[in-house]
């Protein structure tokens, strides 16, 4: 698989090899968010399950820069071959429990100052455009940023950390919910179980309470409720 012709990756025995290529000095690529995402994710807590990074090597040739990353291969199959979940995943209770804990831990990581999964300027423009509701205060925890059903294994591991960073509270859960709408039972479990818990910095009456049981607010889950 790859991304816009700039990445290649494949499994080989117990390892997974990822190669990134970009023009030297290309803005937003070499040295940018997608270039550094996998490598930077090594700083996240070990309780957020993801493939282990073993080696990294960078080099340049002529006008191009390259990065090779070697990972331990996650042996369990992915939950879905496509981002959209179009049939019941048949996941055990342990999977839901471990993924709930992992996403809660991730949301409690202080957002990195140099990584944005979603730009606030974009959010404040598109939410009124598509919902008719204005955006008030937004809590910005850390998120995976591209959470769909092909980025989970049944282990479980969370894959593809290229775009992680700060995002609106509940962004990962809302994204996963939308990708599960064709499978109502899974969508319901996402809404009730995979919403990040309220961390110490958010308090007992923070965004998570509004996401779960309060009246719809401006956050992603409130918008999902309005959308029905």
C-alpha positions in Angstrom: 0.0 0.0 0.0 1.1 3.6 -0.3 0.0 7.2 -0.1 -0.1 9.6 -3.1 2.9 7.8 -4.7 5.2 8.8 -1.9 5.2 5.7 0.3 5.6 1.9 -0.2 5.2 -0.8 2.4 5.1 -4.6 2.6 5.4 -7.5 5.0 8.5 -9.8 5.0 8.6 -12.6 7.5 8.3 -11.2 11.0 8.8 -7.6 9.8 7.0 -4.7 8.1 9.0 -2.4 5.9 7.9 1.2 5.1 9.7 3.4 2.6 8.9 7.2 2.2 10.1 9.3 -0.6 9.9 13.1 -1.2 11.7 15.8 -3.0 14.5 17.3 -0.9 13.1 20.3 1.0 9.5 19.8 -0.2 7.3 21.7 2.1 5.1 19.5 4.4 6.7 16.3 3.2 10.3 15.7 4.0 10.5 16.5 7.7 6.8 17.2 7.8 3.8 15.7 9.6 3.3 12.7 7.3 7.0 12.1 7.0 7.6 12.0 10.7 4.3 10.6 12.0 5.3 7.0 12.3 8.7 7.8 13.9 7.2 10.4 16.3 4.5 7.9 17.5 7.3 6.0 19.3 6.9 8.5 22.1 3.3 7.5 22.9 2.6 5.3 25.9 3.2 1.6 25.4 -0.4 0.9 26.4 -1.5 2.4 23.1 -1.0 -0.8 21.0 0.9 -0.3 17.7 3.6 -2.1 15.8 7.1 -1.7 17.4 9.5 0.4 15.5 12.9 -1.4 15.2 15.1 0.7 12.9 15.0 3.9 10.9 17.4 5.1 8.2 17.4 8.3 6.2 19.4 9.2 3.1 19.2 11.4 0.0 20.0 10.7 -3.7 20.1 13.6 -6.2 16.8 15.6 -5.7 15.0 13.1 -3.4 15.1 12.2 0.2 14.2 8.7 1.5 13.3 7.2 4.9 13.1 3.5 5.6 11.4 2.2 8.8 11.4 -1.4 9.9 8.7 -2.6 12.2 7.8 -5.8 14.0 4.9 -7.3 12.0 1.5 -7.3 13.7 0.5 -10.9 13.0 -3.2 -10.6 13.7 -5.5 -9.9 10.6 -7.0 -6.5 10.2 -10.6 -6.0 11.3 -11.8 -5.0 7.8 -10.1 -4.9 4.3 -11.8 -1.6 3.7 -12.2 1.6 5.8 -16.0 1.2 5.8 -17.4 -1.6 8.0 -20.1 -3.3 5.9 -20.6 -6.4 8.1 -20.4 -7.3 11.7 -16.7 -7.5 12.8 -17.3 -10.3 15.3 -14.9 -8.8 17.8 -14.6 -10.3 21.3 -15.4 -8.3 24.5 -11.7 -8.1 25.2 -11.0 -6.2 22.0 -13.6 -3.5 22.9 -12.2 -3.2 26.4 -8.6 -2.9 25.3 -9.4 -0.5 22.5 -11.5 1.7 24.8 -8.5 1.8 27.2 -6.1 2.6 24.4 -8.1 5.5 23.0 -8.6 6.9 26.5 -4.9 6.8 27.1 -4.2 8.4 23.7 -6.7 11.2 24.4 -4.9 12.0 27.7 -1.5 12.4 26.1 -0.7 16.2 26.0 -1.2 17.3 22.4 2.2 17.7 20.6 2.7 21.4 19.6 4.1 20.4 16.2 1.4 18.0 15.1 -2.2 18.7 14.1 -4.5 15.9 12.9 -7.2 18.4 12.2 -6.7 22.1 11.6 -8.9 24.4 13.7 -9.3 26.8 10.9 -10.8 24.0 8.7 -13.1 22.8 11.5 -14.5 26.2 12.2 -15.3 26.6 8.5 -16.8 23.2 7.6 -19.0 22.6 10.7 -21.2 25.7 10.1 -21.2 25.0 6.4 -22.5 21.4 6.7 -24.5 21.5 9.9 -25.7 25.1 10.4 -24.2 25.1 13.9 -21.4 27.4 15.1 -18.4 26.1 16.9 -17.8 27.4 20.4 -15.1 26.2 22.7 -13.3 23.1 21.5 -11.2 20.7 23.6 -8.1 19.5 21.6 -6.7 16.2 22.9 -4.4 13.9 21.0 -5.9 11.7 18.4 -4.9 9.1 15.8 -6.5 11.2 13.1 -7.3 8.5 10.6 -9.1 5.9 12.6 -11.1 3.5 10.4 -11.7 -0.3 10.4 -8.7 -1.2 8.1 -6.4 0.5 10.7 -7.2 -2.0 13.4 -6.0 -5.6 13.8 -7.8 -8.2 15.9 -4.8 -8.3 18.2 -5.6 -5.4 18.7 -3.0 -3.1 17.2 -3.7 0.4 15.8 -2.0 0.9 12.5 -0.8 3.9 10.3 0.3 6.7 12.6 1.3 9.1 9.8 -1.2 11.8 10.6 -1.7 11.7 14.4 -1.8 14.9 16.5 -4.3 17.2 18.1 -7.9 17.0 17.0 -11.3 18.0 18.4 -12.4 16.0 21.4 -14.1 12.8 20.3 -12.7 13.0 16.7 -11.5 9.4 16.5 -14.7 8.0 17.9 -16.8 10.1 15.6 -14.7 9.1 12.6 -15.0 5.4 13.5 -18.7 5.8 14.1 -19.3 7.2 10.6 -17.3 4.3 9.0 -19.6 1.8 10.9 -23.0 3.2 10.0 -23.7 0.3 7.6 -23.4 -2.0 10.6 -25.7 -0.5 13.3 -24.6 -2.9 16.1 -21.0 -1.9 15.7 -21.9 1.8 15.3 -23.8 1.7 18.6 -20.9 0.1 20.4 -18.5 2.8 19.1 -20.9 5.5 20.4 -21.3 3.9 23.8 -17.8 2.4 24.4 -15.0 4.0 22.3 -15.6 7.7 23.4 -12.5 8.8 25.2 -12.9 9.0 29.0 -12.7 12.4 30.8 -9.0 12.7 31.8 -7.8 14.7 34.8 -7.4 17.9 32.8 -11.1 17.8 31.7 -12.7 17.1 35.0 -16.0 15.3 35.9 -18.2 17.6 33.9 -16.0 17.9 30.8 -16.7 17.0 27.2 -17.0 13.3 27.8 -20.1 13.8 29.9 -21.7 15.8 27.1 -20.6 13.2 24.6 -22.3 10.4 26.5 -25.4 11.6 28.1 -25.9 15.4 28.1 -27.6 17.6 25.6 -26.0 17.8 22.2 -23.1 20.3 22.2 -20.9 21.6 19.4 -18.5 18.7 19.7 -18.4 15.8 17.1 -20.7 13.4 19.0 -23.3 16.2 19.5 -23.2 16.7 15.7 -23.6 13.0 15.1 -26.7 13.0 17.3 -28.2 15.9 15.3 -27.5 14.0 12.1 -29.5 11.1 13.6 
